[in-house]
Amino acid sequence: MNDAAAPSSGSAGERTLPAFPVRRGGATRGRTAWARAWTAAVEDVWPEDEPLRRGRAFARSGRLGPVTVAPGRVRAESYTGDAAHATELTVPVLDDAAWDRISEHLADRPETAAALLEGEVLPAGLAAEAGLPLLPGHGDLDAACGCDAPEHPCAHALALAVQTAWLLDDDPWLLALLRGRTPEAVLDDLKSELLLRAMTEVTGQDDGAAPDAEADEVSAEEDEDGAAPREGDDEAEEDVEPVPADPPEPDGKAPRSNREAYARPPAPLPPLPPVPKRRTGAEEEPPATGIEADPLDRLVADAAVRARELLAHLHGTGAEDPPPPPDPWQDTVRLAATHPDPRARERLRQAVAERAAERGTGHDVDQLTEAWRTAGAAGLDVLEHPWTPDPAATARARTALAEAWSPDEEPRLTVEENRFTFGGRGLQLRLGRDGRWYGYRRRDGVWWPSGEPAADAAAATGELLAAEEGHHKT
């Protein structure tokens, strides 16, 4: 598989499109210029006729599930008889330099840029421009499938490539998403480029502006002391003393009357007074402000964590939406889980217990604080609030979880809302609203958070089994 592909499920901007129904005949290479350009690129990378024919036939058969497009990859379930296989195409995500070239290219064409900002789709001519590698080339496009067919790519992967062209018929922006940018990010980059050019043009005009003609005339008439003679009075210079030129000179230097002072060398600073000695045995004096340092330390640390989350969002490495600040309940749990002072932590745990009783959560303090330490507010939400994913996501999760176990040890899987329980093992995975999987282990009849969340169901299962093995060893 392509090493340069983007991360898997849960990426920012990921979109899942409905499965295509059975198609009887008709063109398979797409109707629009973008779809045909994608098809040409795929057939250039994988040119063998017979595999392409089988791929087109499978694409028309209606045996591919919903298609998910994310940065670096296109995924779908393919069905052969009763078997379901995870099928995936991968391409490298374009780096910032490539997207900068695309923004500059669009900004060079004002009509195209204006149309995009008014809601038009990406112009089809962008696919053929030199140096703008939106379409995959040799070494870019790769495929993987769970069918274990000897051919590479298999008919399922080629069918997924065919259906990707059909998706581009309806929404060419999906190609930008596949290469690592959401439509909003592309338009933001274009706006920044247009704004930068506008600012540069204005600055250039200001720098090249001719001096005021009247100011030039006055400067030409000024005498060397900086005072202009009064019009019509030839004797003025003899009768009136010149006024010192206090305003700044046109060359930007200090007024002439001040230049002598500025020219003097600076006087040395007086020596620093000695540091007062600390009295031995003296009692610690209270802070002058009346505020102890420890709360300030916590506030600074909390502000730093919040700033990091917001910066991650601004740079596109965090969640799609900026993380909201914790509400009073979440903040109480957070402090009880993370406060370094045992005395304060015990008071906070009591506050959590009281509020939990008021809320009727049914969870004790240790469960709540452990959920926060596992994954913050998202982990707390997974512990407290079950929810129901859409049926397609549940079906994909069933397949992925079944593949994570070997056939001789696969347990009975029970699904209730977002909770996938492995019968007889005391293990459970919960799907969070953030698309990540959270491991839980049953202890004394109670489900406890276990381990860090993972973006992939199979990876989360592996982490859960590793945690269980370590628990048994201890």
C-alpha positions as CSV (number, residue, x, y, z in Angstrom):
1,M,0.0,0.0,0.0
2,N,1.1,3.5,-0.6
3,D,3.2,4.8,2.3
4,A,2.3,8.4,1.6
5,A,-1.4,8.0,2.0
6,A,-3.3,9.8,4.7
7,P,-4.6,8.3,7.9
8,S,-7.6,6.1,7.9
9,S,-11.1,6.5,9.2
10,G,-11.9,9.5,11.2
11,S,-9.9,12.0,9.1
12,A,-11.1,15.6,9.0
13,G,-13.4,16.2,6.1
14,E,-14.2,12.6,5.5
15,R,-17.4,12.0,3.4
16,T,-19.5,8.8,3.0
17,L,-21.7,8.6,-0.1
18,P,-24.6,6.2,-0.7
19,A,-23.9,2.9,-2.6
20,F,-24.7,2.9,-6.3
21,P,-27.6,0.6,-7.4
22,V,-27.3,-1.9,-10.2
23,R,-26.6,-0.2,-13.6
24,R,-27.7,-1.8,-16.8
25,G,-25.4,-0.7,-19.6
26,G,-24.5,2.9,-20.2
27,A,-21.1,4.6,-20.0
28,T,-18.9,3.6,-17.2
29,R,-16.1,6.2,-17.7
30,G,-18.2,9.1,-16.5
31,R,-20.1,11.9,-18.1
32,T,-18.1,15.0,-17.1
33,A,-14.6,16.2,-17.9
34,W,-13.4,15.5,-14.3
35,A,-14.7,11.9,-14.3
36,R,-13.2,11.2,-17.7
37,A,-9.9,12.7,-16.6
38,W,-9.9,10.4,-13.5
39,T,-10.8,7.4,-15.6
40,A,-7.9,8.2,-18.1
41,A,-5.5,8.5,-15.2
42,V,-6.6,5.1,-13.7
43,E,-6.4,3.4,-17.1
44,D,-2.9,4.8,-17.7
45,V,-1.7,3.4,-14.3
46,W,-3.5,0.0,-14.8
47,P,-3.8,-0.4,-18.6
48,E,-4.6,-4.1,-18.9
49,D,-8.0,-4.5,-20.7
50,E,-9.3,-7.7,-19.1
51,P,-9.0,-6.6,-15.4
52,L,-10.6,-3.3,-16.4
53,R,-13.5,-5.0,-18.1
54,R,-14.1,-7.1,-15.0
55,G,-13.9,-4.0,-12.8
56,R,-16.5,-2.2,-14.8
57,A,-18.8,-5.1,-14.7
58,F,-18.5,-5.4,-10.9
59,A,-19.0,-1.6,-10.6
60,R,-22.4,-2.0,-12.4
61,S,-23.5,-5.0,-10.4
62,G,-24.5,-3.0,-7.3
63,R,-22.2,-5.1,-5.0
64,L,-20.2,-2.2,-3.6
65,G,-21.4,-0.6,-0.4
66,P,-21.3,3.1,0.5
67,V,-18.2,4.8,-0.6
68,T,-16.1,6.8,1.8
69,V,-13.7,9.5,0.5
70,A,-11.1,10.8,2.9
71,P,-7.7,12.5,2.5
72,G,-5.5,10.0,0.8
73,R,-8.0,7.1,0.3
74,V,-11.3,5.8,-1.0
75,R,-13.0,2.9,0.9
76,A,-16.0,0.7,0.4
77,E,-17.2,-2.8,1.3
78,S,-17.3,-5.2,-1.7
79,Y,-19.6,-8.3,-1.5
80,T,-19.0,-11.6,-3.2
81,G,-21.7,-14.1,-2.3
82,D,-22.0,-14.0,1.5
83,A,-18.5,-12.6,2.0
84,A,-17.7,-9.0,2.5
85,H,-14.3,-7.5,1.9
86,A,-12.8,-4.1,2.8
87,T,-11.6,-2.5,-0.5
88,E,-9.5,0.6,-0.6
89,L,-7.7,2.9,-3.0
90,T,-4.9,5.1,-1.8
91,V,-3.1,8.1,-3.2
92,P,-0.6,10.5,-1.6
93,V,-1.9,13.7,0.0
94,L,-0.4,16.8,-1.7
95,D,1.9,18.8,0.4
96,D,1.5,22.5,1.1
97,A,3.8,23.6,-1.7
98,A,1.6,21.8,-4.3
99,W,-1.5,23.4,-2.9
100,D,0.2,26.8,-3.0
101,R,0.8,26.3,-6.7
102,I,-2.8,25.5,-7.2
103,S,-3.9,28.6,-5.3
104,E,-1.5,30.8,-7.3
105,H,-2.8,29.2,-10.5
106,L,-6.4,30.0,-9.6
107,A,-5.5,33.5,-8.5
108,D,-3.8,34.2,-11.9
109,R,-7.3,33.7,-13.5
110,P,-9.6,36.3,-11.9
111,E,-12.8,35.0,-13.7
112,T,-12.1,31.4,-12.5
113,A,-11.3,32.6,-8.9
114,A,-14.5,34.7,-8.8
115,A,-16.6,31.8,-10.0
116,L,-15.2,29.5,-7.4
117,L,-15.9,32.0,-4.6
118,E,-19.4,32.3,-5.9
119,G,-20.0,28.6,-5.5
120,E,-18.9,27.0,-8.8
121,V,-17.0,23.7,-8.8
122,L,-13.4,23.2,-9.7
123,P,-12.7,24.0,-13.4
124,A,-12.1,20.9,-15.4
125,G,-9.0,22.5,-17.1
126,L,-7.2,22.3,-13.7
127,A,-6.7,18.6,-14.3
128,A,-4.5,19.1,-17.3
129,E,-2.4,22.0,-16.1
130,A,1.3,21.2,-15.8
131,G,2.6,21.1,-12.3
132,L,-0.8,20.7,-10.7
133,P,-0.9,17.0,-9.8
134,L,-4.5,16.5,-8.7
135,L,-4.9,13.3,-10.8
136,P,-2.9,10.2,-9.8
137,G,0.1,9.2,-11.9
138,H,2.4,6.2,-11.9
139,G,3.5,5.3,-8.4
140,D,0.7,7.3,-6.9
141,L,-2.3,5.1,-7.1
142,D,-2.4,1.9,-5.1
143,A,-5.1,-0.6,-4.0
144,A,-5.8,-3.2,-1.3
145,C,-8.6,-5.6,-0.8
146,G,-9.5,-8.3,1.7
147,C,-10.5,-10.8,-1.1
148,D,-7.0,-12.2,-1.4
149,A,-7.3,-12.4,-5.2
150,P,-3.9,-13.1,-6.9
151,E,-4.5,-10.2,-9.3
152,H,-3.4,-6.7,-8.4
153,P,-5.5,-4.7,-8.5
154,C,-8.4,-7.0,-8.1
155,A,-11.8,-6.5,-9.7
156,H,-13.2,-5.0,-6.5
157,A,-10.5,-2.3,-6.4
158,L,-11.0,-1.5,-10.1
159,A,-14.8,-1.3,-9.5
160,L,-14.1,1.2,-6.7
161,A,-12.0,3.3,-9.1
162,V,-14.8,3.2,-11.7
163,Q,-17.4,4.3,-9.1
164,T,-15.0,7.1,-8.0
165,A,-15.4,8.5,-11.5
166,W,-19.2,8.4,-11.1
167,L,-18.8,10.3,-7.8
168,L,-16.7,13.0,-9.5
169,D,-19.6,13.4,-12.1
170,D,-21.7,14.9,-9.2
171,D,-19.0,16.5,-7.1
172,P,-15.5,17.3,-8.5
173,W,-14.5,18.7,-5.1
174,L,-14.1,15.1,-3.9
175,L,-10.9,14.9,-5.8
176,A,-9.5,17.9,-3.8
177,L,-10.6,16.1,-0.6
178,L,-8.9,12.9,-1.8
179,R,-5.7,14.9,-2.3
180,G,-5.9,16.4,1.2
181,R,-7.9,19.6,1.2
182,T,-11.6,20.2,1.9
183,P,-13.4,22.6,-0.4
184,E,-13.5,25.2,2.4
185,A,-9.7,24.9,2.8
186,V,-9.1,25.4,-0.9
187,L,-11.3,28.5,-1.0
188,D,-9.6,29.8,2.2
189,D,-6.2,29.4,0.5
190,L,-7.5,31.2,-2.6
191,K,-8.9,34.1,-0.5
192,S,-5.5,34.4,1.3
193,E,-3.6,34.4,-2.0
194,L,-6.0,37.1,-3.5
195,L,-5.7,39.2,-0.3
196,L,-2.0,39.0,-0.3
197,R,-1.8,40.1,-3.9
198,A,-4.2,43.0,-3.2
199,M,-2.1,44.1,-0.2
200,T,1.1,43.9,-2.3
201,E,-0.4,46.0,-5.0
202,V,-1.5,48.7,-2.6
203,T,1.9,48.7,-0.9
204,G,3.6,49.0,-4.2
205,Q,1.4,52.0,-5.2
206,D,2.2,53.7,-1.9
207,D,5.9,53.1,-2.2
208,G,6.0,54.4,-5.8
209,A,3.8,57.5,-5.2
210,A,5.2,60.8,-6.3
211,P,5.8,63.3,-3.5
212,D,3.3,66.0,-3.0
213,A,4.0,68.8,-5.6
214,E,3.2,71.6,-3.1
215,A,5.6,70.1,-0.5
216,D,8.3,70.0,-3.2
217,E,7.8,73.6,-4.0
218,V,7.9,74.6,-0.3
219,S,11.1,72.5,0.2
220,A,12.7,74.2,-2.7
221,E,12.0,77.6,-1.3
222,E,13.2,76.8,2.2
223,D,16.6,78.3,3.3
224,E,19.2,76.2,4.8
225,D,17.9,76.9,8.3
226,G,14.6,75.4,7.4
227,A,12.5,78.7,7.4
228,A,10.6,79.8,4.3
229,P,10.8,83.6,3.5
230,R,7.6,85.5,3.6
231,E,6.1,86.3,0.2
232,G,6.7,89.9,-0.9
233,D,9.1,90.9,1.9
234,D,12.7,90.9,0.8
235,E,13.8,92.4,4.1
236,A,12.2,89.7,6.2
237,E,15.3,87.7,6.8
238,E,17.2,90.8,8.2
239,D,14.3,91.9,10.5
240,V,13.1,88.5,11.9
241,E,15.2,85.8,13.5
242,P,14.7,82.4,11.9
243,V,12.4,80.0,13.8
244,P,14.2,76.7,14.8
245,A,13.1,73.8,12.6
246,D,11.6,71.6,15.4
247,P,9.4,69.4,13.1
248,P,11.1,66.2,11.7
249,E,13.1,66.7,8.6
250,P,11.9,65.2,5.2
251,D,14.8,62.7,5.4
252,G,13.2,61.1,8.5
253,K,16.1,62.2,10.8
254,A,15.6,64.0,14.1
255,P,15.0,67.8,14.0
256,R,18.2,69.8,13.5
257,S,17.8,71.4,16.9
258,N,17.9,68.0,18.6
259,R,20.6,66.3,16.6
260,E,23.4,67.5,18.9
261,A,21.7,65.9,21.9
262,Y,21.2,62.7,20.1
263,A,24.8,62.7,19.0
264,R,26.1,62.6,22.6
265,P,27.4,59.2,23.8
266,P,25.1,57.6,26.3
267,A,26.1,57.9,29.9
268,P,26.8,54.7,31.8
269,L,24.0,53.3,34.1
270,P,24.6,53.3,37.8
271,P,25.5,50.0,39.4
272,L,22.6,47.7,40.5
273,P,21.9,47.6,44.2
274,P,22.9,44.4,46.0
275,V,20.2,41.6,46.4
276,P,18.8,41.6,49.9
277,K,19.9,38.6,51.9
278,R,17.2,36.2,53.1
279,R,16.8,36.0,56.8
280,T,17.5,32.5,58.1
281,G,14.7,31.0,60.2
282,A,12.2,33.6,59.1
283,E,8.7,32.4,58.4
284,E,7.5,32.3,54.8
285,E,5.8,35.6,54.1
286,P,2.4,35.5,52.3
287,P,2.4,36.6,48.7
288,A,2.0,40.3,48.3
289,T,-1.0,39.8,46.0
290,G,-2.8,37.5,48.3
291,I,-2.9,34.8,45.6
292,E,-1.1,31.6,46.1
293,A,1.1,30.4,43.2
294,D,-0.5,26.9,42.9
295,P,-3.9,28.1,41.4
296,L,-2.0,30.3,39.0
297,D,0.1,27.4,37.9
298,R,-3.1,25.4,37.2
299,L,-4.7,28.2,35.3
300,V,-1.6,28.7,33.2
301,A,-1.4,25.0,32.4
302,D,-5.1,24.8,31.5
303,A,-4.7,27.8,29.2
304,A,-1.8,26.2,27.5
305,V,-3.8,23.0,26.9
306,R,-6.7,25.0,25.5
307,A,-4.3,27.0,23.3
308,R,-2.8,23.8,21.9
309,E,-6.2,22.4,21.0
310,L,-7.2,25.6,19.2
311,L,-3.8,25.8,17.3
312,A,-4.3,22.1,16.3
313,H,-7.7,23.0,14.9
314,L,-6.3,26.1,13.0
315,H,-3.5,24.1,11.5
316,G,-5.9,21.3,10.4
317,T,-4.5,18.6,12.7
318,G,-7.3,18.6,15.3
319,A,-11.0,18.1,15.1
320,E,-13.0,19.6,12.2
321,D,-14.7,22.0,14.7
322,P,-12.8,23.9,17.4
323,P,-13.1,22.1,20.7
324,P,-15.6,23.8,23.1
325,P,-14.4,24.7,26.5
326,P,-15.5,22.2,29.2
327,D,-18.8,22.9,31.0
328,P,-18.9,23.0,34.8
329,W,-19.6,19.3,35.1
330,Q,-16.7,18.3,32.7
331,D,-14.4,20.8,34.4
332,T,-15.1,19.3,37.9
333,V,-14.3,15.8,36.6
334,R,-11.2,17.1,34.8
335,L,-9.8,18.7,38.0
336,A,-10.6,15.7,40.1
337,A,-8.8,13.5,37.6
338,T,-5.7,15.7,37.1
339,H,-5.1,18.0,40.1
340,P,-1.6,17.4,41.5
341,D,-2.6,18.3,45.1
342,P,-4.1,15.2,46.9
343,R,-6.0,17.5,49.4
344,A,-7.6,19.5,46.6
345,R,-8.2,16.3,44.6
346,E,-10.1,14.7,47.5
347,R,-12.4,17.8,47.8
348,L,-13.0,17.7,44.0
349,R,-13.8,14.0,44.1
350,Q,-16.4,14.7,46.7
351,A,-17.9,17.4,44.5
352,V,-17.9,15.0,41.5
353,A,-19.7,12.4,43.6
354,E,-22.4,14.9,44.7
355,R,-23.0,16.2,41.2
356,A,-23.0,12.6,39.8
357,A,-25.8,11.8,42.3
358,E,-27.7,14.8,41.2
359,R,-27.3,14.0,37.5
360,G,-28.2,10.3,38.1
361,T,-25.4,9.1,35.9
362,G,-25.0,5.7,37.7
363,H,-21.2,6.0,37.6
364,D,-18.9,6.4,40.5
365,V,-16.1,8.9,40.8
366,D,-13.3,6.4,39.9
367,Q,-15.1,5.5,36.6
368,L,-15.6,9.2,35.7
369,T,-12.1,10.3,36.5
370,E,-10.6,7.3,34.7
371,A,-12.7,8.1,31.6
372,W,-11.4,11.6,31.6
373,R,-7.8,10.5,32.0
374,T,-8.3,8.1,29.1
375,A,-9.6,10.6,26.5
376,G,-10.7,13.9,28.1
377,A,-14.2,15.2,27.4
378,A,-14.7,12.7,24.6
379,G,-13.9,9.8,26.9
380,L,-16.3,11.1,29.5
381,D,-19.1,11.4,26.8
382,V,-18.5,7.8,25.7
383,L,-18.9,6.6,29.3
384,E,-22.1,8.6,30.0
385,H,-24.0,8.8,26.8
386,P,-24.8,5.8,24.5
387,W,-26.0,6.7,21.0
388,T,-27.0,4.8,17.9
389,P,-24.7,4.9,14.8
390,D,-26.2,4.6,11.3
391,P,-26.7,1.0,10.1
392,A,-24.0,1.3,7.4
393,A,-21.4,2.2,10.1
394,T,-22.6,-0.6,12.3
395,A,-22.3,-3.1,9.4
396,R,-18.8,-1.9,8.6
397,A,-17.8,-2.2,12.2
398,R,-19.1,-5.7,12.5
399,T,-17.0,-6.8,9.5
400,A,-13.8,-5.0,10.8
401,L,-14.2,-6.5,14.3
402,A,-14.8,-10.0,12.9
403,E,-11.6,-9.7,10.9
404,A,-9.6,-8.7,14.0
405,W,-10.0,-12.2,15.6
406,S,-8.6,-15.4,14.3
407,P,-11.3,-17.9,13.3
408,D,-10.6,-20.3,16.2
409,E,-11.1,-17.6,18.9
410,E,-13.7,-15.3,17.5
411,P,-16.3,-14.6,20.2
412,R,-20.0,-14.0,19.9
413,L,-20.5,-10.3,19.1
414,T,-23.4,-8.4,20.6
415,V,-24.3,-4.9,19.4
416,E,-26.3,-2.5,21.4
417,E,-26.4,1.1,20.3
418,N,-22.7,2.1,20.0
419,R,-21.4,-0.7,22.2
420,F,-19.9,-3.8,20.7
421,T,-19.5,-6.5,23.3
422,F,-17.5,-9.7,22.9
423,G,-19.5,-12.4,24.7
424,G,-17.6,-14.5,27.3
425,R,-14.5,-12.3,27.1
426,G,-15.6,-9.4,29.4
427,L,-14.4,-7.0,26.7
428,Q,-16.3,-4.2,24.9
429,L,-15.6,-1.5,22.3
430,R,-17.6,1.7,22.2
431,L,-17.8,3.9,19.1
432,G,-17.5,7.6,20.0
433,R,-19.2,10.4,18.2
434,D,-15.7,11.5,17.2
435,G,-15.3,8.3,15.1
436,R,-12.8,6.7,17.5
437,W,-13.1,3.4,19.3
438,Y,-12.9,3.2,23.1
439,G,-11.9,-0.1,24.9
440,Y,-13.8,-1.2,28.0
441,R,-13.1,-4.2,30.3
442,R,-15.7,-5.7,32.7
443,R,-14.5,-5.7,36.3
444,D,-16.7,-6.8,39.3
445,G,-19.8,-6.4,37.0
446,V,-18.9,-2.9,36.0
447,W,-17.5,-1.7,32.6
448,W,-14.3,0.3,33.0
449,P,-12.4,2.3,30.4
450,S,-9.3,0.5,29.2
451,G,-6.5,2.0,27.2
452,E,-6.3,4.9,24.7
453,P,-8.9,5.2,21.9
454,A,-8.0,4.2,18.4
455,A,-9.3,5.4,15.0
456,D,-9.5,1.8,13.6
457,A,-11.8,-0.9,15.0
458,A,-9.2,-3.7,14.5
459,A,-6.4,-1.6,16.1
460,A,-8.7,-0.9,19.1
461,T,-9.4,-4.6,19.4
462,G,-5.7,-5.4,19.4
463,E,-5.1,-2.8,22.1
464,L,-7.9,-4.2,24.2
465,L,-6.5,-7.7,23.9
466,A,-3.0,-6.5,24.8
467,A,-4.4,-4.7,27.9
468,E,-6.3,-7.9,28.9
469,E,-3.1,-10.0,28.6
470,G,-1.2,-7.5,30.7
471,H,-3.9,-7.5,33.3
472,H,-3.8,-11.3,33.6
473,K,0.0,-11.3,33.9
474,T,-0.2,-8.9,36.9
